[in-house]
Amino acid sequence: MSLSELAEIGTLISGISILTSLVFLYFQLRQISHQVKQGEKNQQSAIRQGRATRTVGIVLTGTEPSLADAFAKGSSGDEDISLTQLSQFNAVCRAIFVNSEDTFSEHREGLLDEASFVGFVAGMKGSFHYPGFRAQWKSLRRNYGIEFVEFMDKLMAETPVTPRVDVLARWGAAIAAEKAAASH
C-alpha cells in the first residue's frame, strides 16, 4: 500500500469520524432543547403554584369571622367601620395589591399565560365594583410601580361602582332557583 492510499484511508476515517461527531452533536442538541423546554414548563408551573398559594392564603384569611366582617364593611364603604376593622381591611387590600402587582409583573415578563391573566383581570374588575376597594387602591397606589399603577387605574376607570348588594338575599334567590330546577 502506497503512502497516498494510506492518506486516502486516513481522510476517509477522518470524514467518518466528523460525520459521527455531527450526528452525536445533533442528538445532544435535541436533548438539550428538550431539557430547556421542560425547565421552562417547570418554572411556569412553580410560578402558577406560588400565585395560587398566595391567592388561596388571602382568600382563607377572609374566613376568620372578624376579618370577614371587616372586609365586607370596608369593601362596601360602610361608614360604621371601626378603626380595627379599617386596619384589617387595609391589610387585606395591601396583600391583594402586592399579589396583583406580582401577577402583573409575571404576565409582563411572559411568565404567566394569557388565560390566567384574563382571569386575574376579571377578578380585579370584580373588586373594583366596590367603593371601599377603590378608595383603598387610591390611598395605597403610591406604594407601587408606575406601570402597575397605570394598569390598575385603567381597570378601575373601566369598572363602574355597583350599588350595594344584599349578598344573603342573592344567595337565597340562587338556592331557591337551584331547588326549583331540581324539582322539575
Number of C-alpha atoms within 10 A of each C-alpha: 5 6 8 9 10 11 11 11 12 12 12 12 12 12 12 12 12 12 12 12 11 12 12 11 12 12 11 12 12 11 12 12 12 12 12 12 12 12 12 13 13 12 13 17 14 12 16 18 12 12 18 13 12 16 16 12 12 16 14 11 13 18 11 11 10 13 20 18 17 24 25 18 19 27 22 19 17 14 8 9 17 13 10 12 20 17 16 19 26 21 14 19 21 17 16 17 21 15 17 19 19 14 21 20 15 18 15 12 9 10 18 19 13 11 9 13 16 11 11 15 18 13 11 19 18 16 17 25 20 22 20 23 22 19 15 18 21 14 11 15 18 10 12 13 10 11 12 17 18 13 14 23 17 11 17 21 12 12 16 14 17 12 10 13 10 8 9 9 10 11 11 11 12 12 12 12 11 11 11 10 9 8 6 5
